[in-house]
């Protein structure tokens, strides 16, 4: 006894795959990762980093990545504080 697939059942089979948005996100992540890896490989030269009490040497890519992460953290913290303050005034 053969059963025919209804349009709803056919749609359920199509929905099991990845959405175009998910595929685009995966492709973007792979491309960005490849760019970062190439950038890291090209920026391996060491530079002096002058701290308040000492001086150290580190690859320039590491210095830039640390600065970027610190900037992101400061921006995120600032955004969270401002958002919290705005919510406090609404009550």
C-alpha positions in Angstrom: 0.0 0.0 0.0 1.7 3.2 -1.2 0.9 6.5 0.5 1.2 9.8 -1.3 2.9 12.7 0.4 0.7 15.6 1.1 1.9 19.2 0.6 2.1 19.7 4.4 4.3 16.6 4.7 6.5 17.7 1.9 6.9 21.0 3.6 8.0 19.3 6.8 10.8 17.5 4.9 12.0 20.8 3.4 12.0 22.5 6.8 14.6 20.0 8.2 17.4 21.6 6.3 19.2 24.8 7.2 17.5 28.1 6.4 19.2 30.5 4.0 19.9 32.8 7.0 21.7 30.0 8.8 23.7 29.2 5.8 24.6 32.8 5.3 25.7 33.0 8.9 27.9 30.0 8.6 29.5 31.3 5.4 30.1 34.7 7.0 31.7 33.0 10.1 34.0 30.9 7.9 35.1 33.9 5.8 35.7 36.1 8.8 37.7 33.3 10.5 39.8 32.9 7.4 40.5 36.6 7.2 41.5 36.7 10.9 43.8 33.7 10.5 45.6 35.3 7.5 45.8 38.6 9.3 47.4 37.0 12.3 49.9 35.1 10.2 50.9 38.3 8.4 51.3 40.4 11.7 53.7 38.2 13.7 56.4 40.9 14.2 57.0 41.8 17.8 56.6 45.3 19.2 57.4 46.9 22.5 54.4 47.5 24.7 55.1 50.2 27.4 53.1 49.6 30.5 53.0 52.0 33.5 55.7 50.0 35.4 57.4 47.8 32.8 57.9 47.2 29.1 57.2 43.9 27.3 57.4 42.6 23.8 54.5 40.9 22.0 53.4 40.2 18.5 51.6 43.2 17.0 48.5 41.0 16.2 48.1 40.1 19.9 48.5 43.7 21.0 45.8 44.8 18.5 43.4 41.9 19.5 43.8 42.7 23.2 43.1 46.4 22.5 40.0 45.5 20.4 38.7 43.1 23.1 39.3 45.8 25.8 37.4 48.4 23.7 34.5 46.0 23.2 34.3 45.3 26.9 34.4 49.0 27.8 31.7 49.7 25.2 29.5 46.8 26.4 29.9 47.9 30.0 29.0 51.5 29.1 26.0 50.4 27.1 24.8 48.2 30.0 25.2 51.0 32.6 23.4 53.5 30.4 20.6 51.0 29.7 20.2 50.3 33.4 20.0 54.0 34.2 17.4 54.6 31.6 15.3 51.8 32.9 15.5 53.2 36.4 14.0 56.5 35.3 11.0 54.8 33.7 9.7 53.4 37.1 
